[in-house]
């Protein structure tokens, strides 16, 4: 369960960072795909929350 938590944490972090950087870059350059990239950020936060929760729950047992 700890490995799954680490995987979700890293995946959530990657989604959030990629969504923010690419999304704002696309919006600055006038492309319409920027909004789609920014929609990845909430999924990244959910992945981060799930990953940290799974990691902490595995330490309690």
C-alpha positions in Angstrom: 0.0 0.0 0.0 3.0 2.3 0.6 4.3 1.8 -2.9 0.8 2.6 -4.3 0.8 5.8 -2.2 4.2 6.9 -3.5 3.1 6.2 -7.1 -0.1 8.2 -6.7 1.9 11.1 -5.1 4.4 11.3 -7.9 1.7 11.0 -10.5 -0.4 13.7 -8.9 2.7 16.0 -8.6 3.6 15.4 -12.3 0.0 16.1 -13.4 -0.2 19.3 -11.4 3.1 20.7 -12.5 2.7 19.7 -16.1 -0.8 21.2 -16.2 0.3 24.5 -14.7 3.4 25.0 -16.8 2.1 23.8 -20.1 -1.4 25.3 -19.6 -0.2 28.8 -18.8 2.4 28.6 -21.6 -0.3 27.7 -24.1 -2.6 30.4 -22.9 0.2 33.1 -23.1 0.9 32.0 -26.7 -2.8 32.2 -27.6 -3.5 28.5 -28.1 -6.9 27.2 -27.1 -5.4 23.9 -25.7 -4.2 25.8 -22.6 -7.6 25.3 -20.9 -7.4 21.6 -21.4 -4.0 21.4 -19.8 -5.2 23.5 -16.9 -8.0 21.0 -16.3 -5.3 18.4 -15.3 -4.4 20.4 -12.2 -7.5 19.3 -10.0 -6.8 15.7 -11.0 -3.2 16.2 -9.9 -4.4 17.5 -6.5 -6.7 14.5 -6.1 -3.8 12.2 -6.9 -1.5 14.0 -4.4 -4.2 13.8 -1.7 -4.8 10.1 -2.3 -1.1 9.3 -2.4 -0.3 11.1 0.8 -3.3 9.5 2.5 -2.3 6.0 1.4 1.2 6.5 2.5 0.2 7.7 5.9 -2.3 4.9 6.4 0.3 2.3 5.6 2.6 3.7 8.3 -0.2 3.4 10.9 -0.5 -0.4 10.5 
